[in-house]
Amino acid sequence: MPARRRCAACGQVFKVLPQVPEQSYCAEDACQRERRKLWQRARRLEDPDYRENQARAQEAWLARNPDYWREYRRRNPEYTQQNRERQRTRLQEARATEPSAADQAEVAELLGSGIYRLKILAIDRFAKMDVCFLVELAPVRGDGPS
């Protein structure tokens, strides 16, 4: 009698195929899509060649379908509105954490002129692949902090 296991996606019990003893997902289309999505995500994180190939494929698809997003937004106005609201929230949060002009002047006064090395500590990605970096400054040459 074949082994039975609970599907990692939907939670239903299924019969494990003898050819796939480590099977974790049932044969339902939605569960298989979830399995592939997770596999692709892991592969993109660990394999730079795969990630680069996926990016090229996405660019090629977009070149063949230049009006896709315009049409998608036209057909899905609720998505468009929701995305605008989320972007507004992200921008407000980003502005709230930006230093004021007085803070910037104080930092400039502390640092002095010179050449500094930037070490990236964290990357925060926003919509449309905009990136904010949290950096550490270290003087290489110049006045620098004492």
C-alpha positions, 0 to 999 in steps of 0.5 A: 500500500502506497504511503500517505502524506499531507500536502505542504500546500493544501493540507489534504492527504494524498498517496505518495508516488513510489517513483517520488518517495520524497513527494511533499505536494499533491497532484492538484494544479494549485499545489504544483504551482506553489511547489514550482514557485517555491523552487524557483524562488530558492533557485534564484536566491542561490544560483546567479546564472539562473537568476540572470537567465530569468531576468533576461527571459523576463526582459524578452517577454516584456519586449514582446508584450510592451502594453501588458501592464498598461492593459492590466491596469486598465482592466483592473482598476481596483488593483491600480488604486490599491497599488497607488495607496500602497506606494503612497504609504511606502513613500510616507514611511520613507520620508519619515525616516529621511534625515532633515536638512538640520540633521544632514548639516550636522552630519556633514559638520561631523564628517568633514571633507575627505574620501570615505568608503561606503559599506552596505549594511542593508538593502530595502527594495521598493516598488519598481526595483528602487533601492535604498541602502543603509551604509557605514561610512569609514574615512579613507583619506581627508579630515574625517572624524577624530 
